[in-house]
Amino acid sequence: MTDQDKQNKGPEGDVALLQQFEQIARALNASEDLAEAKALLEPFTSQPENVQIALLKTLGTIKTTASADIIQAINALSNNKEIRKEARRRLIQLENEDVYAEWTIPAGPTLTETIENFTQSDEPEEDSFMSELQSLFGQAEGLMGAPEHLDTVTEFLQEWGNQHYDEVVGYLSKESPLREGLSEADWVARRQSWAEKVRPDDLQISFIEPVEDELGPDIAQVDVGWSIRLTPEPTLAVPECPQPTISFKETGRGWFWTRYTVIFEDEEWRIHDFTNEGARLNELSLEELQQSITDLSSEIEEISQDIEDETEELEEAEEDLEEEEEDEDEDLEEDEDEEEEDLGEMQLLASTLGNMSSMIRLIVQLLHHHDALIAKAPQENEEIFREAFDLSGGIADVERAACYAQLMAEKLPESRGEALRNLAYSYHAIAARFHNNDDHEEEERFDAMVEPTIREALQVSDTPANHVLLATILIQHEEKLDEAEAHLREAQKGPLTQEDAVDVAMGLAEIAMQREDNEEALKHFNELSRLTPDDAQVWYRIGYIQHQMERFKEASAALQRSIELAPELTEAYTELASIYLVQDNAKKALDVAREGLDNNPDAADLYATIALIYMQSGDFRSADRYLSKGESLDSDDEFLQEARARYNAEYKQRRGPQGPNKSKSRKAKKK
């Protein structure tokens, strides 16, 4: 299994909010103005910053135009500078993989202006669709707008996490006990001294939610799930930083669930006090905790079912839309029906995203309940560790997942082998996250912990899964291939799950590829095609190897299968076109490359492929045109650069000493 595949499987993956990214991308591309685009993005941009960053990073691993469209829209429309920077990094990441966004900022009047014009009109009933759209925005107020006191709590935490204590104190009410009776200058000085000792870093908000209790017009409560990294053993304390329900010793990150009371004072919402909801759970009996966990789990299951049902409805709506787009004979009445269908789809999408946001909140609260249960009776709750590990992965909180694996290894000796395997994988995922954040020192620190941890796991528990993970790590490091193969052969003795069997075959195939043993690699990729018949990458690798072995018929069939399964996999088109070129069938090669370009209009490597085809037929003018177009899309594409170098060399050879001068002259005129 590749490094990327591993990332997608573990705690980095399975982010609930990403389940609808393709539908959102389609809606973005169909949007006609900025306000509509912003409304579609609001369920993302209204999330806490750490959740948005996690979403962007996960979207960056999904190499499709749809994910690029969403990232580009966030980059263009987000009000958060850090989010825009992260989005830009993900766009560059995708561009390096030859994946480009198609979404562009819509022109024309904004939706806000249109609504204002509509509300000022003497005859609003003439546009029922706009009226319904206003209703939709009203229904989605919880998603698309936040009460002002939520902003107060969010800004308080963000400024506090950034150590802007002179700003933070201004968010406290005059009589707040959090002021400790100090002057503002002394309050700030005490926090600065505290920060020097504990080095607070990377505060993340996982959810923020108003509490529904009616306390009066000038008082409200807000629940927040958040975390921050501190030194492992803080020597000082400040009242606004309570004891975490759980903490990860490798980074010092602790997790908190706090409830803030805010009051309206001097025409502004200010924080008065808070309660430590996480600590409050420790006061519950085992029976009360178990009942609360059961209730939360039921809520999550219900929301999950709602999301699944809404997802199916959205997919059906998209299929219907595609069928309608194929019908060219549409009259006005049908257009009105389409508007009603679009509105219904937007309502459904808003509901789905609202449910996803609620699910994240419930999962975080459930994890705090697990923390309390683990603290009370760890030996009696083995399954709780597994569930907490999986739930943390589901919300992309890899440090918390590692924390549960670490605790399980310490508290449950009989499950230590399984726990250490999960911990090794978590270290690997954390290293990948630090890599994405350009923190290479921390990346190297965690990467160095992976192999020793999985080796210890194997000593404790000689299981196929532990053999497979150790082999995978060795293969990724491109070292100790003989040892890696030995571990995979040992794992083959079983018993193997379907997932383990796939990992074994992939590992053996990768080893054979690194050894340049095509026959052996082909054997294992053929086994993978039986285990995972719908994996386009596997069929592409089969086609590539068959091509190298000059088995053109078999190679063509495998590559065609890859294209059918994943039309966005541009390498398959390029490889198939090159086979036809070897067979002197330029027409077929050009047909394949153009088909790929139709499906992937921003793929620079396909422009290079077409240029090479024209070059082989002697049409250097067309070749140059396609190379230039590809370079305008991605001048750093290696295949494109190789094609340009070949063009320059062959053009010079064909045209003689005057060739380069003529070429430069022609380009100068174009400028």
Helices and strands as residue ranges (DSSP letters): H 3-9, G 16-20, H 21-30, H 34-45, H 49-61, H 65-77, H 81-96, H 111-119, G 124-126, H 128-139, H 141-144, H 148-161, H 165-168, G 169-171, G 177-179, H 184-198, E 201-210, E 219-229, E 246-248, E 253-265, E 268-276, H 277-280, G 281-283, H 286-326, H 332-376, G 378-380, H 382-394, H 398-411, G 413-415, H 416-436, H 440-460, H 464-476, H 481-491, H 498-514, H 518-531, H 536-548, H 552-565, H 570-582, H 586-599, H 604-616, H 620-633, H 638-655, G 656-658, H 659-670
